[in-house]
Amino acid sequence: MKWAYVDESVRVGRMIVASVVVDTGDLRRVRRAMRSLLLPGQRRLHLTDERLARRHLILDLVARQPLLALSVSGSTHGRRHA
């Protein structure tokens, strides 16, 4: 079985949908690794909130995890958003 986490971002004229898929057997290890990055008092990670050096640290740890990352980007021109 697998778990998937999905996030989307809409910018002027563009939408990006990103997903990370993790095997159930790796889920505990991946969650533990991600939680290890939280600073005292921090509840979530978001790269826009982090300094450049810390972004590199976070991305390095994510790149070493047993997961599949996918992203799709498309134009929003001519489409309605809910």
Buried (B, 14 or more C-beta within 10 A) or exposed (E): EEBEEEEEEEEEEEBEBBBBEBBEEBBEEBEEBBEEBEEEEEEEBEEEEBEEEBBEEBEEBBEEBEBEEEEEEEEEEEEEEE
